[in-house]
């Protein structure tokens, strides 16, 4: 094979193609180059993975400085809150940062005491111990799944020789939860137990936990027997909160249908009566007559102006003899007795505890609403919770614009996650399409090569026929003449001539063919 003739052969074969095949060949070559470029970018580009997420600018700056010092490639994404490094060295990089202390930029733990200081006072030592204990507790708390960051504040009173002057230690913990995450009551109880077991003399009821919105997370915990609240009080508190939640859910569902999702917030405070009341009532109906006794008595005889004072003649129902002359007189006596049967009904009523004693509801609407609309919503809410003026119930409905910055931030994070997923899907789709295109291009190249080989074979056959025809014509024209007919060199003769002229080149070509 003569490599110098390759351009000429290619030009000859290219000129032999028609316009359609030239276009197909150009398109196929372009598709092959684009597919190879995409596959090379996908296969040979360095994949990056998140090293740390949700960072503060101060922490991110310190970590990037450490990465520059270690000469580790990195990318900063998510508006400076996420740092990405090559996927293969994510865990090694985290170990390096942890060993260098860059991950604990917000404070130092017990490594504060690694260096001994001379001349330190007792007060400084106590403050250093408190700082170290707060940081160690913080590092442990942020390992909880729903917690992103935490701050721990301890109050450790100085020990006193007198028990009545000794104050109890306390702790306050502020938690920053991960977006779209909610910490469970079991996790909060675990944090309380952790802190109570780490600080000497600290009682669980003296531990207060809040989130970044100021919501208390430790109010509804069921503390142990040493706590001030009894189990009965806790159960009553749970019943009250469940009743309030039921009313809040009822109001939220109703306002969601009226105003739309996220357009109203409702809070209900219920005062329940847990006193068990029992009373008896007795009622009397109109009775029936059981017996009746009537006496009528009349008579005449010597009489007087009246009976003796204090006798039966002056009793009710007795007739007083009529006054007469000095002669005889007459009298009349009537007596009536009636006995009734009086039926009665006794009723004992026991009222179950937990009935509402007073309700207070507060509803805030997102936006500006007219006074008439606020009044309508107030009436609807009053009917939904069973508003009763005799109990002193209260309802407050107001309208104002909500702060949706956190909602937008969560939406942006979800959109970013969705975009990353879409990007991965696109890369997978491009890779699959590239493989399919490569397969189609290989098939097209084989088809084109077969067509070119068939055309070359036909051209070779035609050339051979022309040579034979020319040879026969020479023989016929010079049949009677003593003319030497030149011998046409065959392909084998040409190969022999090339091999004899350049044996080293032919040997290299044969080696290349054998390797292929």
ABEGO torsion letter per residue (X at the ends): XBAAAAAAAAAAAAAABBAAAAAAAAAAAAAAAAAAAAAAAAAABBBBBBABBGBBAAAAAAAAAAAAAAGBBBBBBGGGABBBBBAAAAAAAAAAAAAAGAABAAEBBAAAAABBBBGBBAAAAAAAAAAAAAAAAAAAAAABAABABBBBBBBBBBBBABAAABBBBBBBBBBBBBBGBBBBAAAAAAAAAAAAAABBGBBAAABBBBBAAGBBAAAABBBBAABABBAAAAAAAAAAAAAAAAAAAAAAAAAAAAAEBGABBBBBBBBBBABBBBBBBBBBBBBBBABBBBBBBBBBEBBBAEBBBGBAAABBGBBBBBBBBABBBBBBBBBBBBBBBBBBBBBBBBBBBGBBABBBBBBBBBEBBBAAAAAAAAAAAAAAAGBBAAAGBBBBBBBBBBBAAAAAAAAAAAAAAAAAAAAAAAAAAAAAAAAAAAAAAAAAAAAAAAAAAAAAAAAAAAAAAAAAAAAAAAAAAAAABBBBBBBBBBAAAAAAAAAAABAAAAAAAAAAAAAX
